[in-house]
Amino acid sequence: QMQLVESGGGLVQAGGSLRVSCTASAAYAMGWFRQASGRDREFVAAISRSGSIKYYADSVKGRFTISRDNAKNTVYLQMNSLKPEDTAIYYCAARSSGLGSSSAGEYDYWGQGTQVTVSS
């Protein structure tokens, strides 16, 4: 059974940076999603199993970077120039396909989530 453990969330001021991590029990294609209070879960970024193919939501493109270290089975989401509207619970997800996806329904496993709060 795949296990995903997120870490690194917290409180940061607008314009600041934060990095969240997700450690898996195996190397899968991974994605990051977020869910703000009262809103649907939305796609943030995804990365292929090899790390060579990455996707980003338009809202985070140029500010967020997804990367991975397969030796550690860990995926990172570096978030820069954070805005209050980035406040949400951030979830990592894994899918058995080699490619990531922007569709939540295509992921097989989910982490428990980590809170990111950006103050204005």
C-alpha distance (Angstrom), angle and dihedral (degrees) to the residues before:
residue distance angle dihedral
Q1 . . .
M2 3.79 . .
Q3 3.77 115.0 .
L4 3.79 124.6 -161.8
V5 3.78 122.9 -167.0
E6 3.80 120.6 -172.6
S7 3.77 125.4 -160.8
G8 3.78 140.6 165.0
G9 3.77 103.5 64.3
G10 3.77 121.4 136.6
L11 3.78 147.6 119.9
V12 3.79 121.6 -50.1
Q13 3.78 136.0 164.9
A14 3.78 121.7 -109.7
G15 3.78 110.5 -82.8
G16 3.78 92.0 28.6
S17 3.78 131.8 113.6
L18 3.77 136.5 -118.6
R19 3.78 135.2 174.9
V20 3.77 123.5 -148.5
S21 3.79 122.7 -166.5
C22 3.77 135.3 -158.4
T23 3.77 121.8 -161.9
A24 3.78 117.4 -162.2
S25 3.76 132.9 -168.8
A26 3.83 90.7 -126.3
A27 3.81 139.8 16.7
Y28 3.80 108.9 -91.3
A29 3.78 134.0 150.4
M30 3.79 104.7 -83.8
G31 3.75 139.6 -155.4
W32 3.78 138.7 -172.0
F33 3.78 121.1 -140.7
R34 3.78 131.5 174.4
Q35 3.76 136.9 -155.1
A36 3.76 123.0 -161.0
S37 3.78 120.8 -159.5
G38 3.79 110.5 -76.2
R39 3.79 93.9 5.6
D40 3.78 136.8 99.5
R41 3.77 121.7 -98.4
E42 3.80 110.1 -92.0
F43 3.77 135.7 -163.1
V44 3.79 118.2 -105.0
A45 3.82 109.2 168.8
A46 3.79 142.4 -27.0
I47 3.78 136.8 -161.5
S48 3.78 133.0 -163.8
R49 3.77 122.2 -117.8
S50 3.79 90.9 -102.1
G51 3.79 92.7 45.2
S52 3.79 92.8 -125.0
I53 3.82 97.8 109.6
K54 3.80 121.9 55.3
Y55 3.79 133.7 176.2
Y56 3.79 129.4 -164.9
A57 3.76 136.6 -170.0
D58 3.80 112.0 -115.1
S59 3.79 90.1 -118.9
V60 3.81 92.7 63.8
K61 3.80 102.2 30.1
G62 3.80 110.7 127.0
R63 3.82 92.4 16.0
F64 3.82 104.5 58.6
T65 3.81 127.9 51.9
I66 3.78 125.8 -165.1
S67 3.79 119.2 -156.8
R68 3.77 139.5 156.9
D69 3.78 142.8 -149.4
N70 3.78 107.2 -152.5
A71 3.79 92.2 -171.4
K72 3.81 86.0 66.1
N73 3.83 97.1 31.4
T74 3.79 86.0 -126.8
V75 3.79 131.0 138.8
Y76 3.78 122.1 -162.4
L77 3.77 133.9 -157.5
Q78 3.78 111.8 -160.3
M79 3.78 109.2 -162.3
N80 3.80 119.3 -164.4
S81 3.79 132.7 174.2
L82 3.77 89.4 23.6
K83 3.79 119.8 -160.9
P84 3.80 130.7 -158.7
E85 3.80 88.2 -110.5
D86 3.81 88.6 63.8
T87 3.80 88.1 69.5
A88 3.79 108.0 120.4
I89 3.76 145.9 106.3
Y90 3.79 106.7 -78.8
Y91 3.80 118.4 -145.8
C92 3.76 129.2 -169.8
A93 3.78 120.0 -148.9
A94 3.79 136.3 -170.1
R95 3.77 132.0 -150.1
S96 3.78 128.3 -170.2
S97 3.81 92.8 -130.7
G98 3.78 116.1 94.2
L99 3.81 91.6 -122.2
G100 3.77 129.4 68.5
S101 3.77 122.4 -126.4
S102 3.80 139.0 -154.5
S103 3.80 90.7 -138.6
A104 3.79 115.7 92.9
G105 3.79 91.0 -155.0
E106 3.79 91.3 65.2
Y107 3.79 94.3 63.6
D108 3.77 122.0 94.0
Y109 3.79 102.4 -163.3
W110 3.79 135.5 33.9
G111 3.77 135.9 -164.6
Q112 3.79 124.5 -132.3
G113 3.80 94.4 -104.8
T114 3.79 135.0 -116.4
Q115 3.79 125.4 -127.0
V116 3.78 119.5 -119.5
T117 3.79 116.2 -172.6
V118 3.79 122.8 -175.3
S119 3.78 115.9 -166.6
S120 3.79 122.8 -153.3
